[in-house]
């Protein structure tokens, strides 16, 4: 167990998968020359990837190398193809390998100022092997080849028990632990998603005109609310209670998975949050909403009211930044549905307007508190809220329908970061103009109005969103270059010769299809790049199907006579831990257990609510 490093975090290893590690393990202890040679080559690849190998792998590499060389040379020495003195070279190779082995394991743990004999005794290495090392280092003659072969085989057996089998056992324990954690995380994450789906289903029924739990057409939903100990009768109260449960769930500290990431991903994939053209009918007067290309397009008021409490809860849980980043990522993905991309852009616009409203409210709140303090009057939170609403309505009526946030909450730092908004402005797309304006109003230091309008106009031109108000103005679709400007200055440009100049432009070939290297070939136009395994060599297929057997059972047994010892062949009876690792369990791909659908599952109830709302809106 001491030959592999345990760590709470990550550790660098030379193998790219457990399959590769296990295949090397099988080959090294197969007692078959061809397979051991393959295992030796794999260890050499590991050495090239990471020169500082784990001690167990390093020692195995040295031992299997000299054993393979022994089996290659001895038949040639016996037949006279190689000189007899090559046997002395083998003795020297064995001696060096054994010396390096003992030196390397002596550095394991706290072994300073401890004799090699004591270290070997603690590690259960025979004393005669230590004597063999001393003879090789200090004697006038090298030990006999037979003793060296026996020592090499014993050390290979020791490495199997103390490194390979122990490492495999550690892999199995870690895999079991991760499986248990993942199963727990699956249940917890599904619980969170179910709560959100229930909240959405209740909200949809409220949108359809239902007011009490008893009026709900879904009996399963009523049973689920009873199981959650929700005894209130009004649907509005049920919605608030569910939102509170979601908030409590997000505040739990004993949850290991990234609950925030799971929740935001669910929102992005939900057709209630980012509706398609079909699901647009869920909200009042939403069927009249079209893909408006104007910069002042807004989400319908009914949709903002539907999500108001939920967005407010996300702000309290410091999740507004993550939601905005996910929305930006969704907008920049041109493969997504354009209708949903538009709504993602409008959501960023609504969030930014809500934060502007919060910024104004915080500034006005300080003024109101100061004025009441001077009059020695007490300002209650309810009175403060009413006064702020009136003041914002009088001074900024365009923010009446914006999202509302608690004035005691801070504006997320990301929205005030000029670098964040600069990156958006420098990389605009067709929807950037719909939310860039409110974002510019949030940055610190404040941007001058003239500069803001110039930047917005530049983005409109860049994204071809520039709207010409004068319908009688002649439209010129010709794209001009800097050369045209020079020609205009010289009086040489005219509409008659523009097209002639374009036809005379010569095409410059920047590349061709000539193949200059036989090792490469051009892919076909319809090549499926998803099947291209980048980073995997042709012979490295990480598949459990390759592992037909998980037993390390040597085919040949080590002869008893010292003169007939086969170097590198170890007796299977001496491999004490070979059958303790369940490799089938360790290496198989994780099979997630399908979660049984209960009668009151949130997604089923939410879909049913969506259908009912659609029918009512038609």
C-alpha positions as CSV (number, residue, x, y, z in Angstrom):
1,X,0.0,0.0,0.0
2,X,3.0,2.3,0.5
3,X,4.0,2.2,-3.1
4,X,1.2,4.4,-4.4
5,X,0.5,7.9,-3.3
6,X,-2.9,8.7,-1.7
7,X,-4.2,12.3,-2.0
8,X,-7.4,14.1,-1.2
9,X,-7.1,16.0,-4.5
10,X,-5.9,15.0,-7.9
11,X,-2.6,13.3,-8.8
12,X,-0.8,13.0,-12.0
13,X,-0.6,9.5,-13.5
14,X,1.0,8.3,-16.7
15,X,-2.0,6.0,-17.7
16,X,-4.9,7.7,-19.5
17,X,-7.5,5.2,-18.2
18,X,-8.1,2.4,-15.7
19,X,-8.4,0.1,-18.7
20,X,-4.8,0.9,-19.8
21,X,-3.5,0.4,-16.2
22,X,-5.3,-2.9,-15.8
23,X,-4.2,-4.2,-19.2
24,X,-0.6,-3.5,-18.3
25,X,-1.1,-5.3,-15.0
26,X,-2.5,-8.3,-16.8
27,X,0.3,-8.4,-19.3
28,X,3.1,-8.1,-16.8
29,X,1.9,-11.0,-14.7
30,X,0.7,-13.2,-17.6
31,X,3.8,-15.5,-17.7
32,X,3.7,-15.1,-21.4
33,X,6.6,-13.6,-23.3
34,X,4.6,-11.8,-26.0
35,X,2.1,-10.3,-23.5
36,X,4.9,-9.4,-21.1
37,X,6.6,-7.6,-23.9
38,X,3.4,-5.6,-24.6
39,X,3.3,-4.8,-20.9
40,X,6.9,-3.7,-21.0
41,X,6.2,-1.4,-24.0
42,X,3.3,0.1,-22.1
43,X,5.5,0.9,-19.1
44,X,8.0,2.5,-21.5
45,X,5.2,4.7,-22.9
46,X,4.3,5.7,-19.3
47,X,8.0,6.5,-18.7
48,X,7.9,8.8,-21.8
49,X,4.7,10.5,-20.6
50,X,5.9,11.1,-17.1
51,X,9.6,10.4,-16.3
52,X,9.0,10.3,-12.6
53,X,6.9,7.2,-12.3
54,X,5.3,5.8,-9.1
55,X,7.9,3.6,-7.3
56,X,6.0,0.4,-7.9
57,X,5.8,1.0,-11.6
58,X,9.4,2.1,-11.8
59,X,10.7,-1.0,-10.1
60,X,8.4,-3.2,-12.2
61,X,9.8,-1.7,-15.4
62,X,13.4,-2.3,-14.4
63,X,12.7,-5.9,-13.3
64,X,10.6,-6.9,-16.3
65,X,13.2,-5.3,-18.6
66,X,16.1,-7.5,-17.4
67,X,13.9,-10.6,-17.3
68,X,12.8,-10.2,-20.9
69,X,16.4,-9.6,-21.9
70,X,17.5,-12.7,-20.0
71,X,14.9,-14.9,-21.9
72,X,16.0,-13.4,-25.2
73,X,19.8,-13.8,-24.7
74,X,20.1,-17.2,-22.9
75,X,18.9,-19.4,-25.8
76,X,21.3,-17.6,-28.1
77,X,24.1,-18.0,-25.6
78,X,23.4,-21.7,-25.3
79,X,23.3,-22.1,-29.1
80,X,26.5,-20.2,-29.5
81,X,24.9,-17.3,-31.4
82,X,26.1,-15.0,-28.6
83,X,29.4,-15.1,-26.6
84,X,29.4,-16.7,-23.1
85,X,30.4,-13.5,-21.5
86,X,27.0,-12.0,-22.2
87,X,25.9,-14.0,-19.2
88,X,28.1,-11.8,-17.1
89,X,26.3,-8.8,-18.6
90,X,23.0,-10.3,-17.5
91,X,24.4,-10.7,-13.9
92,X,25.5,-7.0,-14.0
93,X,22.0,-6.0,-15.2
94,X,20.3,-8.0,-12.5
95,X,22.6,-6.7,-9.8
96,X,22.0,-3.1,-10.9
97,X,18.2,-3.6,-11.0
98,X,18.1,-5.2,-7.5
99,X,20.3,-2.4,-6.1
100,X,18.0,0.2,-7.6
101,X,15.0,-1.6,-6.3
102,X,16.2,-1.7,-2.7
103,X,17.5,1.9,-2.9
104,X,14.1,3.2,-4.1
105,X,12.0,1.4,-1.6
106,X,14.3,2.5,1.2
107,X,13.1,6.0,0.6
108,X,9.5,5.1,1.3
109,X,8.2,6.7,4.5
110,X,10.4,7.9,7.4
111,X,13.4,5.7,7.0
112,X,16.3,8.1,7.5
113,X,19.1,6.8,9.6
114,X,17.7,3.3,9.4
115,X,19.7,0.3,8.1
116,X,18.6,-1.4,4.9
117,X,18.1,-4.7,6.8
118,X,15.6,-3.1,9.2
119,X,13.8,-1.5,6.3
120,X,13.6,-4.8,4.4
121,X,12.4,-6.5,7.5
122,X,9.5,-4.0,7.9
123,X,8.6,-4.4,4.3
124,X,8.8,-8.2,4.4
125,X,11.6,-8.5,1.9
126,X,13.9,-11.6,2.6
127,X,17.2,-10.8,4.2
128,X,19.2,-12.8,1.7
129,X,18.1,-10.4,-1.1
130,X,19.6,-7.5,0.9
131,X,22.8,-9.6,1.3
132,X,22.7,-10.2,-2.5
133,X,22.6,-6.4,-2.9
134,X,25.7,-6.0,-0.7
135,X,27.6,-8.7,-2.6
136,X,26.8,-7.1,-5.9
137,X,27.9,-3.7,-4.6
138,X,31.0,-4.6,-2.6
139,X,32.2,-8.2,-3.5
140,X,34.9,-9.0,-6.1
141,X,32.4,-11.2,-7.9
142,X,28.8,-10.8,-8.9
143,X,26.2,-13.2,-7.4
144,X,25.3,-16.3,-9.4
145,X,22.8,-15.9,-12.2
146,X,20.4,-18.4,-10.6
147,X,20.2,-16.5,-7.4
148,X,19.7,-13.2,-9.2
149,X,16.8,-14.8,-11.2
150,X,15.2,-16.1,-8.1
151,X,15.5,-12.7,-6.4
152,X,14.0,-10.9,-9.4
153,X,11.0,-13.3,-9.4
154,X,10.5,-12.8,-5.7
155,X,10.6,-9.1,-6.0
156,X,8.1,-9.2,-8.9
157,X,5.8,-11.2,-6.5
158,X,6.4,-8.6,-3.8
159,X,5.5,-5.8,-6.2
160,X,2.3,-7.5,-7.2
161,X,1.2,-7.8,-3.6
162,X,2.3,-4.4,-2.4
163,X,1.7,-2.2,-5.4
164,X,-0.4,-3.7,-8.2
165,X,-3.0,-5.5,-6.1
166,X,-3.0,-2.7,-3.5
167,X,-3.5,-0.1,-6.1
168,X,-6.3,-2.0,-7.7
169,X,-8.0,-2.4,-4.3
170,X,-7.7,1.4,-3.8
171,X,-9.3,1.9,-7.3
172,X,-12.2,-0.3,-6.4
173,X,-12.8,1.5,-3.0
174,X,-12.6,4.9,-4.7
175,X,-15.0,3.8,-7.4
176,X,-17.5,2.4,-4.9
177,X,-17.3,5.6,-2.8
178,X,-17.8,7.8,-5.9
179,X,-20.7,5.6,-7.0
180,X,-22.4,6.1,-3.6
181,X,-21.8,9.8,-3.7
182,X,-23.1,10.0,-7.3
183,X,-26.3,8.1,-6.4
184,X,-26.9,10.4,-3.5
185,X,-26.3,13.4,-5.7
186,X,-28.7,12.1,-8.3
187,X,-31.5,11.8,-5.7
188,X,-30.8,15.2,-4.2
189,X,-30.6,16.9,-7.6
190,X,-33.8,15.3,-8.8
191,X,-35.5,16.5,-5.6
192,X,-34.5,20.0,-6.4
193,X,-35.7,19.8,-10.0
194,X,-39.0,18.3,-8.7
195,X,-39.6,21.2,-6.4
196,X,-39.0,23.7,-9.2
197,X,-41.3,21.8,-11.6
198,X,-44.0,21.8,-8.9
199,X,-43.6,25.6,-8.5
200,X,-43.8,26.1,-12.2
201,X,-46.9,23.9,-12.4
202,X,-48.7,25.8,-9.7
203,X,-47.7,29.1,-11.4
204,X,-49.1,27.9,-14.7
205,X,-52.4,27.0,-13.0
206,X,-52.5,30.5,-11.4
207,X,-51.9,32.0,-14.9
208,X,-54.8,29.9,-16.2
209,X,-57.2,31.4,-13.6
210,X,-57.2,28.7,-10.8
211,X,-57.1,30.1,-7.3
212,X,-57.4,27.2,-4.8
213,X,-55.9,23.7,-4.5
214,X,-59.3,22.0,-4.5
215,X,-60.0,23.4,-7.9
216,X,-56.9,21.8,-9.5
217,X,-57.8,19.3,-12.2
218,X,-54.7,17.2,-11.4
219,X,-55.3,14.8,-8.4
220,X,-51.7,13.7,-8.5
221,X,-50.6,17.3,-7.9
222,X,-53.0,17.6,-4.9
223,X,-51.6,14.4,-3.4
224,X,-48.0,15.6,-3.9
225,X,-48.8,18.9,-2.1
226,X,-50.2,16.9,0.8
227,X,-47.1,14.7,0.9
228,X,-45.0,17.9,1.1
229,X,-47.1,19.0,4.2
230,X,-48.4,22.0,2.3
231,X,-51.8,22.5,3.9
232,X,-52.6,26.0,2.6
233,X,-55.6,26.3,0.3
234,X,-54.8,29.3,-2.0
235,X,-52.5,28.6,-4.9
236,X,-50.7,31.9,-4.4
237,X,-49.7,30.8,-0.9
238,X,-48.7,27.3,-2.3
239,X,-46.4,29.0,-4.8
240,X,-44.8,31.1,-2.1
241,X,-44.3,28.0,0.1
242,X,-42.7,26.1,-2.7
243,X,-40.4,29.0,-3.5
244,X,-39.4,29.1,0.2
245,X,-38.6,25.3,0.1
246,X,-36.4,25.8,-2.9
247,X,-34.6,28.6,-1.2
248,X,-34.1,26.4,1.9
249,X,-32.8,23.5,-0.3
250,X,-30.2,25.8,-2.0
251,X,-29.0,27.0,1.5
252,X,-28.2,23.5,2.7
253,X,-24.5,23.0,3.3
254,X,-24.4,19.2,3.4
255,X,-25.0,18.9,-0.3
256,X,-21.8,18.1,-2.3
257,X,-23.0,18.5,-5.9
258,X,-23.2,21.9,-7.6
259,X,-26.9,22.6,-6.9
260,X,-26.6,26.1,-8.4
261,X,-25.3,24.8,-11.7
262,X,-28.0,22.1,-11.9
263,X,-30.8,24.7,-11.2
264,X,-29.6,27.2,-13.8
265,X,-29.1,24.5,-16.4
266,X,-32.7,23.4,-15.8
267,X,-34.0,26.9,-16.3
268,X,-32.1,27.3,-19.5
269,X,-33.6,24.1,-20.9
270,X,-37.1,24.9,-19.7
271,X,-39.6,26.0,-22.3
272,X,-41.4,27.9,-19.6
273,X,-38.4,30.1,-18.9
274,X,-37.2,30.3,-22.5
275,X,-40.3,29.5,-24.5
276,X,-40.5,28.2,-28.1
277,X,-42.9,29.6,-30.5
278,X,-45.3,26.8,-29.6
279,X,-45.1,27.3,-25.8
280,X,-45.5,31.1,-26.2
281,X,-49.2,30.6,-25.7
282,X,-48.7,29.8,-22.0
283,X,-48.9,33.5,-21.0
284,X,-51.7,36.0,-21.3
285,X,-51.6,37.9,-24.7
286,X,-48.4,36.0,-25.4
287,X,-49.6,34.7,-28.7
288,X,-49.4,38.2,-30.1
289,X,-45.7,38.4,-29.2
290,X,-43.4,38.1,-32.2
291,X,-39.7,38.1,-32.8
292,X,-39.3,41.9,-32.6
293,X,-36.1,43.2,-34.1
294,X,-36.2,46.5,-32.4
295,X,-33.8,47.3,-29.6
296,X,-36.6,48.3,-27.2
297,X,-38.4,44.9,-27.3
298,X,-39.5,43.8,-23.8
299,X,-40.7,40.6,-22.2
300,X,-44.5,40.6,-21.6
301,X,-45.6,41.8,-18.2
302,X,-47.3,38.5,-17.5
303,X,-44.1,36.6,-17.9
304,X,-42.1,39.0,-15.7
305,X,-44.7,38.7,-13.0
306,X,-44.7,34.9,-13.3
307,X,-40.9,34.7,-12.6
308,X,-40.6,37.7,-10.3
309,X,-40.4,35.8,-7.0
310,X,-38.1,33.1,-8.5
311,X,-35.6,35.7,-10.0
312,X,-35.7,37.6,-6.7
313,X,-34.8,34.3,-4.9
314,X,-31.9,33.7,-7.3
315,X,-30.6,37.2,-6.5
316,X,-30.7,36.5,-2.8
317,X,-28.8,33.2,-3.4
318,X,-26.1,35.0,-5.4
319,X,-27.0,33.1,-8.6
320,X,-27.9,36.1,-10.8
321,X,-24.4,36.3,-12.3
322,X,-24.4,32.5,-13.1
323,X,-27.8,32.8,-14.8
324,X,-26.7,35.8,-16.9
325,X,-23.6,34.0,-18.0
326,X,-25.6,31.0,-19.0
327,X,-28.0,33.2,-20.9
328,X,-25.1,34.9,-22.8
329,X,-23.7,31.4,-23.6
330,X,-27.1,30.4,-24.9
331,X,-27.5,33.6,-27.0
332,X,-24.0,33.0,-28.6
333,X,-25.0,29.5,-29.6
334,X,-26.3,29.9,-33.2
335,X,-27.5,26.3,-33.2
336,X,-30.3,27.1,-30.7
337,X,-33.8,28.0,-31.6
338,X,-34.0,31.7,-32.5
339,X,-37.2,32.3,-30.6
340,X,-35.6,31.0,-27.4
341,X,-32.4,33.0,-28.1
342,X,-34.5,36.1,-28.4
343,X,-36.1,35.5,-25.0
344,X,-32.7,34.8,-23.5
345,X,-31.6,38.3,-24.7
346,X,-34.8,39.9,-23.3
347,X,-34.2,38.2,-20.0
348,X,-30.8,39.8,-19.7
349,X,-32.5,43.1,-20.6
350,X,-35.1,42.6,-17.8
351,X,-32.5,41.6,-15.2
352,X,-30.4,44.6,-16.1
353,X,-33.4,46.9,-15.9
354,X,-34.3,45.4,-12.5
355,X,-30.8,46.1,-11.2
356,X,-31.0,49.7,-12.5
357,X,-34.3,50.0,-10.6
358,X,-32.5,48.6,-7.5
359,X,-29.6,51.1,-8.0
360,X,-32.0,54.0,-8.2
361,X,-34.0,52.6,-5.2
362,X,-30.9,52.4,-3.0
363,X,-29.9,56.0,-3.8
364,X,-33.4,57.2,-3.1
365,X,-33.6,55.1,0.1
366,X,-30.6,56.9,1.6
367,X,-32.2,60.3,0.8
368,X,-35.6,59.2,2.4
369,X,-33.9,57.8,5.5
370,X,-31.9,61.0,5.9
371,X,-35.0,63.2,5.6
372,X,-36.9,61.1,8.1
373,X,-34.0,61.1,10.6
374,X,-33.9,64.9,10.5
375,X,-37.6,65.0,11.3
376,X,-37.1,62.4,14.0
377,X,-39.6,60.1,12.3
378,X,-39.4,56.4,12.0
379,X,-39.3,54.9,8.5
380,X,-40.9,51.4,8.5
381,X,-39.9,48.9,5.7
382,X,-43.5,48.9,4.4
383,X,-43.5,52.7,4.2
384,X,-40.1,52.8,2.6
385,X,-41.2,50.4,-0.1
386,X,-44.3,52.5,-0.9
387,X,-42.3,55.7,-1.0
388,X,-39.7,54.2,-3.3
389,X,-42.3,52.8,-5.6
390,X,-44.0,56.2,-5.9
391,X,-40.7,58.1,-6.5
392,X,-39.5,55.6,-9.1
393,X,-42.9,55.8,-10.8
394,X,-42.7,59.6,-11.0
395,X,-39.0,59.9,-12.0
396,X,-38.5,56.7,-14.1
397,X,-41.9,55.5,-15.3
398,X,-40.2,53.2,-17.9
399,X,-39.1,51.0,-15.0
400,X,-42.6,50.4,-13.6
401,X,-42.7,46.9,-15.1
402,X,-39.1,46.0,-14.4
403,X,-38.1,43.2,-12.0
404,X,-38.1,44.2,-8.3
405,X,-35.2,43.4,-6.0
406,X,-34.8,44.1,-2.2
407,X,-33.0,47.4,-1.7
408,X,-30.9,45.8,1.1
409,X,-29.3,43.4,-1.5
410,X,-26.2,44.4,-3.3
411,X,-25.9,44.7,-7.1
412,X,-23.7,41.8,-8.3
413,X,-20.2,43.0,-9.0
414,X,-20.1,41.5,-12.5
415,X,-22.7,43.9,-13.7
416,X,-20.7,46.9,-12.6
417,X,-17.4,45.6,-14.1
418,X,-16.6,47.6,-17.2
419,X,-14.5,44.7,-18.5
420,X,-17.5,42.4,-18.5
421,X,-19.6,44.8,-20.6
422,X,-16.6,45.6,-22.8
423,X,-16.2,41.9,-23.7
424,X,-19.9,41.8,-24.7
425,X,-19.6,45.0,-26.8
426,X,-16.4,43.8,-28.5
427,X,-18.1,40.5,-29.5
428,X,-21.6,41.5,-30.5
429,X,-24.2,39.3,-32.3
430,X,-27.6,40.0,-33.8
431,X,-29.2,40.1,-30.3
432,X,-26.6,42.1,-28.3
433,X,-28.3,45.4,-29.0
434,X,-31.4,44.2,-27.1
435,X,-29.6,44.2,-23.7
436,X,-26.4,46.2,-24.1
437,X,-28.1,49.6,-23.3
438,X,-29.2,48.6,-19.7
439,X,-25.8,47.0,-19.0
440,X,-24.0,50.2,-20.0
441,X,-26.1,52.0,-17.4
442,X,-24.9,49.7,-14.6
443,X,-21.1,49.9,-15.1
444,X,-18.9,52.0,-12.8
445,X,-17.7,54.6,-13.5
446,X,-20.8,55.8,-15.2
447,X,-20.6,56.2,-19.0
448,X,-21.5,59.5,-20.6
449,X,-24.7,59.5,-22.6
450,X,-23.0,60.7,-25.8
451,X,-20.5,57.9,-25.6
452,X,-23.2,55.4,-24.8
453,X,-25.3,56.4,-27.8
454,X,-22.3,56.3,-30.1
455,X,-21.4,52.8,-28.9
456,X,-24.9,51.5,-29.4
457,X,-25.1,53.0,-32.9
458,X,-21.8,51.3,-33.7
459,X,-23.1,48.0,-32.5
460,X,-26.2,48.4,-34.6
461,X,-24.1,49.1,-37.7
462,X,-21.8,46.2,-36.9
463,X,-24.6,43.7,-36.4
464,X,-26.7,45.2,-39.3
465,X,-29.4,46.3,-36.9
466,X,-29.2,49.9,-38.0
467,X,-32.8,51.1,-38.5
468,X,-33.3,53.9,-41.1
469,X,-36.2,56.1,-40.0
470,X,-36.4,57.9,-43.3
471,X,-38.3,55.6,-45.6
472,X,-37.7,57.8,-48.6
473,X,-33.9,57.7,-48.2
474,X,-32.3,55.8,-51.0
475,X,-30.9,52.4,-49.9
476,X,-27.5,51.4,-51.0
477,X,-26.5,47.8,-50.3
478,X,-23.1,48.2,-51.9
479,X,-20.3,47.4,-49.4
480,X,-17.4,49.9,-49.8
481,X,-13.8,49.6,-48.7
482,X,-11.0,52.0,-47.7
483,X,-9.9,52.0,-51.3
484,X,-13.2,53.4,-52.4
485,X,-12.7,56.3,-50.0
486,X,-9.3,57.1,-51.6
487,X,-10.9,56.9,-55.0
488,X,-13.7,59.3,-53.9
489,X,-11.0,61.8,-52.8
490,X,-9.3,61.5,-56.2
491,X,-12.6,61.9,-58.0
492,X,-12.2,58.5,-59.7
493,X,-15.1,56.6,-58.3
494,X,-18.4,56.6,-60.2
495,X,-21.4,54.2,-60.1
496,X,-20.6,53.2,-63.7
497,X,-17.1,51.9,-63.0
498,X,-17.7,50.3,-59.6
499,X,-18.9,47.0,-61.0
500,X,-16.1,47.0,-63.6
501,X,-13.5,47.4,-60.8
502,X,-15.0,44.5,-58.9
503,X,-14.9,42.2,-62.0
504,X,-11.2,43.1,-62.5
505,X,-10.2,42.0,-59.0
506,X,-8.0,39.0,-59.1
507,X,-8.7,36.1,-56.7
508,X,-5.7,35.2,-54.6
509,X,-5.4,31.5,-53.8
510,X,-4.5,31.1,-50.1
511,X,-4.6,27.3,-50.1
512,X,-5.0,24.3,-52.4
513,X,-6.0,20.7,-52.1
514,X,-2.6,19.2,-53.0
515,X,-1.5,16.5,-50.6
516,X,2.2,16.9,-49.8
517,X,2.4,14.2,-47.1
518,X,1.2,10.6,-47.5
519,X,0.7,10.3,-43.7
520,X,-2.3,12.7,-43.9
521,X,-5.4,12.8,-46.0
522,X,-8.3,15.3,-46.4
523,X,-11.5,14.2,-44.8
524,X,-14.7,14.0,-46.8
525,X,-17.2,16.8,-46.6
526,X,-19.7,14.7,-44.6
527,X,-17.1,13.2,-42.2
528,X,-18.6,12.7,-38.7
529,X,-16.0,14.3,-36.4
530,X,-17.9,13.0,-33.3
531,X,-16.4,9.5,-33.9
532,X,-12.9,10.8,-34.1
533,X,-11.2,9.9,-30.8
534,X,-8.7,12.8,-30.2
535,X,-5.9,11.9,-27.9
536,X,-6.4,8.1,-28.2
537,X,-3.9,6.1,-30.1
538,X,-5.2,3.5,-32.5
539,X,-4.4,0.6,-30.2
540,X,-5.8,2.3,-27.1
541,X,-9.5,1.6,-26.9
542,X,-10.9,2.4,-23.5
543,X,-13.6,-0.3,-23.6
544,X,-14.6,-2.9,-21.1
545,X,-15.3,-5.3,-24.0
546,X,-11.6,-5.8,-24.4
547,X,-11.2,-7.2,-20.9
548,X,-12.3,-10.8,-21.4
549,X,-10.9,-12.0,-18.1
550,X,-10.2,-10.2,-14.8
551,X,-8.1,-13.0,-13.3
552,X,-4.3,-12.7,-13.1
553,X,-3.5,-16.3,-13.5
554,X,0.0,-17.1,-14.9
555,X,-0.1,-19.8,-17.6
556,X,3.3,-21.2,-16.7
557,X,4.3,-22.1,-13.2
558,X,7.7,-21.2,-11.9
559,X,10.0,-24.3,-11.8
560,X,11.3,-25.3,-8.4
561,X,14.8,-26.0,-9.4
562,X,17.1,-23.0,-9.2
563,X,18.8,-23.8,-12.5
564,X,15.4,-24.0,-14.3
565,X,14.0,-20.7,-13.0
566,X,12.3,-18.7,-15.8
567,X,13.0,-15.0,-15.2
568,X,9.8,-13.0,-15.0
569,X,7.5,-16.0,-14.5
570,X,6.0,-15.9,-11.0
571,X,4.0,-18.7,-9.3
572,X,0.3,-17.9,-9.1
573,X,0.1,-19.5,-5.7
574,X,2.3,-16.6,-4.3
575,X,0.1,-13.8,-5.7
576,X,-1.9,-13.3,-2.5
577,X,-4.1,-10.5,-3.5
578,X,-4.8,-11.3,-7.2
579,X,-8.5,-12.2,-6.7
580,X,-9.5,-9.5,-4.2
581,X,-10.2,-6.8,-6.8
582,X,-13.5,-6.9,-8.6
583,X,-12.2,-5.5,-11.9
584,X,-15.5,-6.0,-13.6
585,X,-17.0,-3.5,-11.1
586,X,-14.1,-1.1,-11.3
587,X,-13.8,-0.8,-15.0
588,X,-17.4,-1.0,-16.2
589,X,-19.1,2.2,-17.3
590,X,-21.3,3.6,-14.6
591,X,-24.9,2.6,-15.2
592,X,-27.2,5.1,-13.7
593,X,-30.2,3.5,-12.2
594,X,-33.3,4.8,-13.8
595,X,-35.4,6.7,-11.4
596,X,-38.8,5.3,-11.0
597,X,-41.5,7.8,-11.9
598,X,-43.8,8.3,-9.0
599,X,-47.4,9.3,-9.4
600,X,-46.7,12.9,-8.5
601,X,-43.4,13.6,-10.4
602,X,-43.0,17.3,-11.1
603,X,-42.3,17.0,-14.8
604,X,-45.5,15.1,-15.5
605,X,-47.6,17.5,-13.5
606,X,-45.9,20.5,-15.1
607,X,-46.5,19.2,-18.6
608,X,-50.2,18.5,-17.7
609,X,-50.4,22.1,-16.4
610,X,-48.9,23.5,-19.6
611,X,-51.5,21.6,-21.7
612,X,-54.4,22.9,-19.6
613,X,-53.1,26.5,-19.8
614,X,-52.7,26.2,-23.6
615,X,-56.2,25.0,-24.0
616,X,-57.5,27.9,-21.9
617,X,-55.5,30.5,-23.9
618,X,-56.7,29.2,-27.3
